[in-house]
């Protein structure tokens, strides 16, 4: 596995070693010793699987008091995966990072706790699976508007399919940010 740091501290792209032959391929998607050596978590408590159709956008989601670290990959199709830094003590607060994850490139991305996460579907259908460091907590979940002008994320979709929850997302300035397990309101 190759671990590639990004400009957002703690956000890491992961490229697995893939062994291919006429039968197909084999790869490791998680190896505790390699993750530990790269400074990433080795304990995950929940796996999640999402299937979406073309034009769907999910996010930007985060949990306030029980922030989740996420190890994300796309096992079918292709997505644009986006993380937004919400950590009050981070030099990159309010900045976002996007990468394409697909069944072809087989990349993964690790988002540390304190980041909002979202993705949009670039193929006819896509399956996204992720491991979480904290359990899903619906009462703790928050949503930032996908099209917040302050963030100005370069989504490749102009009029995405959204859930009701995602349609009601708050602006970045109104959103409760994560800081060392405490909530706060901050307009950067």
N, C-alpha and C positions, 0 to 999 in steps of 0.2 A: 504494500500500500504506500501511496505517496500522499503526504499531508502538505497542503499548500495554504499558507496563511493569506488572509485577505487584508484590505485596508481597515476593516472593522475588527478591533481587538477581540480575539477569541472565536471569530467566525472563520471556519476552516473548510476548504474544498478537499475532498478525498477522492483520489483516483485509485481504484483497485487494480491489482494485477489480474489480468484475464488470460486464461488458458483456453485457446480455441482449437478445434480440429473438426473434421467432417461430421462428427456427432453433435456438435454444439459448443458450449463453453462451460467453464467452471471458474468461480471467483469467490473469494471471501469478502463479505460485506461488513463483518465486524470481527475483530480479534483483540481481546482485552489487553494483551501485552503491548501490541502495536499502538493501541489507543492511549494506554497509560504512558508509554514512552513519548507520545506526541503531546502529552499534557491534557488529554481529553478524558471525559468521564468514562468509566467502565461499568457503571451500574445504571441500567435503564429499567423503568418500572411499568411501562405500558407501550404496546405496539399499536399503531393505527393504520388503517388502509382506506384510501379515498379513491373513488372512481368518478370521473367527470367527463362531460362531453365538450366538444369544441366550443370555444367562446365563453366558457365558464371562468370566473375569477373567484377565488376563495381568499378572504382575508381583508384586512390585515389583523390577525388575531394575536392576543397575548393574555397571560394570566397575571393578575396584579400581585396577590399575596403568595401565590404558589407558582412562581415563574418556571416555565419548562425549558430545559435544553432539549433540542431536537436534532436527531440524525435523520436527514431526509434524502430519499431517492425516488426516482421514477422508474417503475418496472415495466410500464407499457406506455408507448406514445412519447410525448415531449411536452415539457412545461417550462415556463419562465418562473423561476423561484426567487422570491424577494424577501430580504430581511431588513428591518428598520431598527436602528439602535435606540433604545429607550432608557438606557442606564444613565442616571443623572450624573454620575461621577466619570462618565466616559468622555474622552476627547472627541469622540465621533457621534455624540448625542444628536439625533435627528438626521443622521446620514443613512443612506440605504445602499444595499448591495444586491445585484441581480446576477443570476447565472442560469444557463440552460441546463436542465437535467433531462436525460432521455434514456430510453432502453438501449439506444445505440452507444452513447458516450459512457454510460454506466457510472457516471460520477455521483458522489454524494456530497452533501453539505452539512456541516455541524453548526447549529446556531446555539450560542450559549444562552442561559437564562437572562431575561431582560431585553429580549428582542421581540418585536412584532414580526409575524410571518404570514406570507401570502403567496399564492401562485396562480397563474393563468394557464389555460390549456392551449397548446399550439398545434395539436394534432386532432384527429377526429374523436379520439377517446384517449384518456390517460389514467393510469393507476399510479398513485403516489402513496408510498408507505414511509412511516417514520416511527422511530423509537423516541420515547420521551423520558426525561429524567425525573419528572413529577407527574402524578396522576392528573387527568383532566378534572377540572373543578368548574362546572358551569356557572356557579354563583360568583366566581372570581374572574371569569372571562370578560375581556374587553375587546372592542373593535375600533380601529382607526379607519377612516374613510379611505378607500383604495385610491381615490382621485384627489386627495388633499393637495391644494395648490402649493402649500409651503414645502411639502415633500417633493412634489413634481416628479414622481416616479414615471419612468418612460415605459409604460405598459404598451404592448403592441395591439391592444384592443381598445376601440373607442366606445363601444356600447356593450359591455360584457353581461353575461347571465349572472345574476347575483341572488343570494338568499336575502330574505327580509332583514336578517341581522346585519348583513354586510351593507345593505342600502341605508341603514340607520347609523353607520359608523360615525364616530366623532372626528372632528378635525384634530390634527396633530397638536395644536395649541391647547385644545380643550381636554385632550386625553390625559388620563392619569398615568404618570410615568413610573417606572420601577427603579427603586434605589435601595439596595441592601435590605430587601424584604419589607420596606415601608412605602406606602403610597404618598404621592404628593402631586400637586398640580403645578405645572410649570409651563410658561410660555417662553420658549427659547428666544 
